[in-house]
Amino acid sequence: MNITRIKIMGSNYAGLFGICNDTLAFLPAQIDKKTEDEIAKVLDVKTVKTTIYGSSLLSVFSKMNNKHIYLPNFVQSNELEVIEKEIKAIVLNTENAFGNLCELNDLGAIASRSLDTKSVLELKKSGLKITQMNIARTEVVGSALVATNRGFLVNPNTTREEAMQIEETLGVKGGSSTANTGDSFVRNSVIANKKGIILGERTTPFEINRIEEALEQ
């Protein structure tokens, strides 16, 4: 897999600012051209700049697989217009920071126990297998887990039973690691698809090996 360490908009927490699938990545409107081009090359995707609710923290509010992008109902109409030119959008009737409470691939989704019932039903209607659970004693499962159609990376405090449930729901194997020198909320530091991995600049060589092993299953 292609791997690089970068900062986005001066932050080591690169994962907060982007979402991707295997052909497309949405990135902040303010990202510089050099960083955008590097992400496009490593992930082998088309890149599109946008915001969600005027924010650059795209992964906090949204999730995407190869079929849909899932957005909260406070997405702005001009943002939705840009996004829907690239992929079918499902706007969820939620006031939550949806991206922090869910992670998904093409087969399934892990949703926080605190995610509202209407959003869970919408995920099911879109064809995903859903497991509602918390991971590693946290409700923010969307920050504790990175999923692709090839593997998953999870918070190292995740129990064996939780990892097995994630594997069964997403249909892929995975592993655990920290990123960015000890951050267990790995999605804050990682953007990944089946072809490449973007990591926060402070991710150590040991962490890189663990992350690559988890996502190359």
Helices and strands as residue ranges (DSSP letters): E 2-6, G 14-17, E 19-20, E 24-28, H 33-43, E 46-50, H 58-61, E 63-64, E 68-72, H 77-84, E 88-92, G 98-101, E 102-104, E 108-111, H 117-125, E 129-132, H 141-144, E 145-147, E 152-154, H 160-170, E 174-176, G 186-188, E 190-192, E 196-200, H 205-215
